[in-house]
């Protein structure tokens, strides 16, 4: 039976939930797990195909032609696994399907409601990724806790936690911990309020990932742990990385996020081997270095999907990458 990790966001948007979700996927793959990635967007557009990229970011097109959120590009590049039209859906797509069923009489005259009809349709699409052989479905919910259009998604994942059992479902909440420069202080109150809203819905986060411009002291982490009801070891920080977004899996691995996940989901796998990934990150961070195709192949498989772009003699390396079966896939704006 597949297990589920749900990633939610609070305080503000654009925290980097997509990068974080992709990083979690990478960590699980390094643990030898078979995963699937999913992005759920609460907006009413049926898909991002008609949305302005200036407002929402670049559209990412999957192999089967689906026009999806740019985060699917992060998922593919971080995990090396293809996504499809099943890997992304919006509120608009959910409502469209429920109304179609109602018009065709599938509900046999029942009154259509947000609960259970909309939430049931969301759960069906989440569970569609839990195919035989899949160990974990990593699902990200766009927007922030408190957005009215996101309530049905939060209710749906709450119900999945009830249906599947808490040992099979993990909630990871990503929040912003601002640094007030004039006061010289880090403020935890926005995160406390965000988690409080989540708990009102019936979801208690199992891990808290804190985006911040500065490092969080032990005292700050203890305060977050106390008021957000999250174990201290599961309060993690995620500062801006120095060179590349591909450093984020290393940052989370060093804080033991993969081990926290494995213990919560009651899964046993060997520790993650992050050395090949670290070599890849080092090659990106240091332009004069050499990108070894063997390293890339080890991470992404024989038919890797990620093109590593390094300044300096770039065309030769790109040619070698493509000659080895690599594929250019530059969606998502990176």
C-alpha positions in Angstrom: 0.0 0.0 0.0 1.4 3.4 -1.0 2.0 6.0 1.7 1.4 9.7 1.3 3.3 12.9 2.0 1.3 16.2 1.8 3.2 19.5 1.6 1.3 22.7 2.5 2.4 26.3 2.7 1.6 29.2 5.1 2.1 32.9 5.7 3.0 33.8 2.1 3.2 32.2 -1.3 6.4 31.8 -3.4 8.2 30.1 -0.5 9.6 27.4 -2.7 7.2 24.6 -1.9 7.8 23.1 -5.4 11.6 23.0 -4.9 11.1 21.5 -1.4 8.6 18.9 -2.7 11.1 17.9 -5.4 13.9 17.8 -2.9 11.8 15.4 -0.7 11.2 13.3 -3.8 15.0 13.2 -4.4 15.7 12.1 -0.8 13.2 9.3 -1.0 14.7 8.1 -4.3 18.1 8.1 -2.6 16.5 5.8 0.0 15.6 3.4 -2.7 11.9 4.2 -2.8 9.6 4.3 -5.9 7.7 7.6 -5.8 5.2 9.7 -7.7 4.9 13.5 -7.6 1.7 15.4 -7.6 0.8 19.2 -7.8 -2.6 20.3 -6.7 -3.5 24.0 -7.5 -6.7 25.5 -5.9 -7.3 28.2 -8.6 -10.3 27.8 -10.8 -8.5 27.7 -14.1 -8.8 24.3 -15.7 -5.0 24.3 -16.3 -2.3 27.0 -16.5 -2.3 27.0 -20.3 -4.3 30.2 -20.6 -2.6 32.0 -17.7 -0.1 34.7 -18.0 3.4 33.5 -17.2 4.1 36.9 -15.7 1.4 36.2 -13.1 2.0 32.5 -12.4 5.2 31.4 -14.0 6.1 29.4 -17.1 3.8 26.6 -18.3 5.4 23.2 -18.2 4.3 20.7 -20.8 4.5 17.0 -20.0 5.2 14.1 -22.4 1.5 13.4 -22.9 0.8 17.0 -23.8 -0.7 18.3 -20.5 -0.1 22.0 -19.8 0.8 22.1 -16.1 2.3 24.2 -13.4 6.0 25.0 -13.6 6.7 22.9 -10.4 6.4 19.8 -12.5 9.6 20.8 -14.2 11.3 20.9 -10.8 9.9 17.5 -10.1 11.3 16.0 -13.2 14.7 17.5 -12.9 15.2 16.7 -9.3 13.8 13.1 -9.4 14.6 12.1 -13.0 11.1 10.7 -13.3 8.6 11.7 -16.0 5.3 13.4 -15.0 2.0 13.2 -16.8 -1.4 14.7 -16.9 -2.2 12.7 -13.8 0.5 14.6 -11.9 -1.3 17.9 -11.9 -4.9 19.1 -11.4 -6.7 22.3 -10.4 -10.0 23.2 -8.7 -11.3 24.1 -12.1 -10.6 20.6 -13.4 -12.3 19.1 -10.3 -15.4 21.2 -10.6 -15.6 20.6 -14.3 -15.5 16.8 -13.8 -18.1 16.9 -10.9 -20.5 19.0 -12.9 -20.1 16.8 -15.9 -21.0 13.7 -13.8 -24.0 15.6 -12.4 -25.3 16.5 -15.8 -25.0 12.9 -17.0 -26.8 11.6 -13.9 -23.9 9.8 -12.3 -25.0 11.0 -8.9 -28.5 9.6 -9.3 -30.2 12.8 -8.2 -28.3 13.5 -5.0 -27.6 17.0 -3.9 -24.1 17.9 -5.0 -22.0 19.4 -2.2 -18.4 20.4 -1.6 -18.2 17.5 0.9 -18.3 14.7 -0.1 -18.5 15.2 -3.9 -15.7 17.7 -4.5 -13.5 16.2 -1.8 -14.1 12.6 -3.1 -13.1 13.6 -6.6 -9.9 15.1 -5.2 -9.1 11.9 -3.3 -9.8 9.8 -6.4 -7.1 11.8 -8.3 -4.6 11.6 -5.5 -5.0 7.9 -5.2 -4.7 7.4 -8.9 -1.0 7.9 -8.5 -0.8 5.1 -5.9 -0.2 2.5 -8.5 1.1 -1.0 -7.7 4.8 -0.8 -6.9 4.6 2.8 -5.8 5.9 3.3 -2.3 5.2 7.0 -1.6 3.0 9.7 -3.3 4.5 13.2 -2.7 1.7 15.7 -3.1 2.0 19.5 -3.0 -0.9 21.8 -2.5 -0.4 25.3 -4.0 -1.3 28.5 -2.3 -1.3 29.1 1.4 -3.4 27.9 4.4 -6.3 30.2 4.8 -7.1 30.6 1.1 -10.8 29.9 0.7 -10.3 28.1 -2.6 -7.9 25.7 -1.0 -10.2 24.5 1.8 -11.5 21.5 -0.1 -8.0 20.3 -0.8 -7.1 20.5 2.8 -10.3 18.7 3.8 -9.5 16.0 1.3 -6.0 15.3 2.6 -7.4 15.4 6.2 -9.8 12.6 5.1 -7.0 10.6 3.5 -5.1 10.7 6.8 -8.2 9.4 8.5 -8.8 6.7 5.9 -5.3 5.5 5.5 -4.1 5.8 9.1 -1.6 8.3 10.4 1.3 5.9 10.1 0.7 6.0 6.3 0.3 9.7 5.9 2.7 12.6 6.7 1.9 16.3 6.7 4.8 18.7 6.0 4.0 22.4 6.5 6.3 25.0 5.0 6.2 28.5 6.5 8.0 31.8 6.5 9.9 33.0 9.5 10.6 36.7 8.9 13.6 38.6 10.2 12.8 42.2 11.3 16.0 44.1 10.5 15.1 47.2 12.5 14.5 45.1 15.6 17.2 42.5 14.9 14.8 39.7 15.7 13.3 36.7 14.1 9.5 36.5 14.5 7.7 33.2 14.9 4.1 34.5 15.3 3.2 34.3 11.5 4.2 30.6 11.6 2.3 30.0 14.8 -0.9 31.5 13.2 -0.4 29.5 10.0 -0.2 26.2 11.9 -3.1 27.2 14.1 -5.3 27.7 10.9 -4.1 24.3 9.7 -5.0 22.6 13.0 -8.4 24.2 13.0 -9.1 22.3 9.8 -8.0 19.1 11.5 -4.4 18.7 10.2 -1.5 18.6 12.7 1.8 19.0 10.8 4.4 16.3 11.5 7.3 18.4 10.2 7.8 22.2 9.9 10.1 23.6 7.2 11.0 27.2 7.9 12.1 29.6 5.2 14.2 32.4 6.6 16.8 34.9 5.5 18.9 34.1 8.6 19.8 30.9 10.5 17.3 30.0 13.3 18.7 29.7 16.8 17.9 26.7 19.0 15.6 29.0 21.1 13.6 30.0 18.0 13.2 26.4 17.0 12.2 25.4 20.5 9.5 28.2 20.4 8.2 27.0 17.1 8.2 23.4 18.4 6.2 24.4 21.5 3.6 26.6 19.9 3.2 24.6 16.7 3.1 21.2 18.5 5.8 19.8 16.3 8.8 17.8 17.7 12.0 19.9 18.0 13.9 17.5 15.7 11.2 18.0 13.0 11.5 21.8 13.0 13.9 22.4 10.0 15.3 25.5 8.5 15.7 26.3 4.8 17.7 29.4 4.1 18.5 30.6 0.6 21.2 28.4 -0.9 24.4 30.0 -2.2 24.8 28.6 -5.7 21.9 26.5 -7.0 18.4 25.2 -6.1 19.9 21.7 -6.4 21.6 22.3 -3.1 18.3 22.1 -1.3 18.1 18.3 -1.0 21.6 18.4 0.6 20.4 21.0 3.1 17.4 18.9 4.1 19.4 15.7 4.2 21.9 17.2 6.6 19.0 18.0 9.0 17.8 14.5 8.7 14.5 15.0 7.0 14.6 11.7 5.1 15.1 9.9 8.4 12.2 11.8 10.0 10.0 10.7 7.1 11.1 7.1 7.2 10.4 6.9 11.0 7.0 8.5 10.7 5.9 6.3 7.8 7.4 3.3 9.5 9.5 2.3 6.5 13.0 0.7 6.6 15.6 1.5 3.9 19.3 2.1 3.9 20.6 5.6 4.6 20.6 8.0 1.6 23.8 8.1 -0.4 24.0 11.8 -1.4 27.6 11.7 -2.7 26.7 11.5 -6.4 24.2 14.3 -6.0 26.8 16.4 -4.1 29.2 15.9 -6.9 26.6 17.2 -9.4 25.9 20.2 -7.3 29.6 21.0 -6.9 30.0 20.8 -10.7 27.1 23.3 -11.2 28.5 25.6 -8.4 32.0 25.7 -9.9 31.9 26.5 -13.6 35.5 25.5 -14.3 34.8 22.0 -13.0 34.1 19.0 -15.2 30.6 17.5 -15.4 31.1 13.7 -15.5 28.4 12.1 -17.6 28.8 9.0 -15.5 27.8 10.9 -12.3 24.7 12.3 -14.1 23.8 8.9 -15.4 24.0 7.4 -12.0 21.6 9.9 -10.6 19.1 10.1 -13.4 19.4 6.7 -15.0 20.5 5.7 -18.5 17.9 7.9 -20.1 18.3 10.9 -17.9 16.0 13.8 -18.2 18.1 16.6 -16.8 20.5 18.7 -18.8 23.3 20.0 -16.6 24.4 23.4 -17.9 27.8 24.6 -16.9 29.4 27.8 -18.2 32.7 27.2 -20.1 33.0 24.6 -22.8 29.3 24.2 -22.5 28.5 23.0 -26.0 30.9 20.1 -25.8 29.4 18.8 -22.5 25.9 19.4 -23.8 26.8 17.3 -26.9 28.2 14.5 -24.8 25.1 14.5 -22.6 22.7 14.3 -25.5 24.9 11.6 -27.1 24.5 9.5 -24.0 20.7 9.5 -24.3 20.2 12.7 -22.3 17.2 14.8 -23.0 16.9 18.6 -22.9 14.0 19.6 -20.7 14.2 23.2 -19.7 10.7 24.0 -18.4 10.1 25.8 -15.2 12.3 28.8 -16.0 15.6 27.3 -14.7 
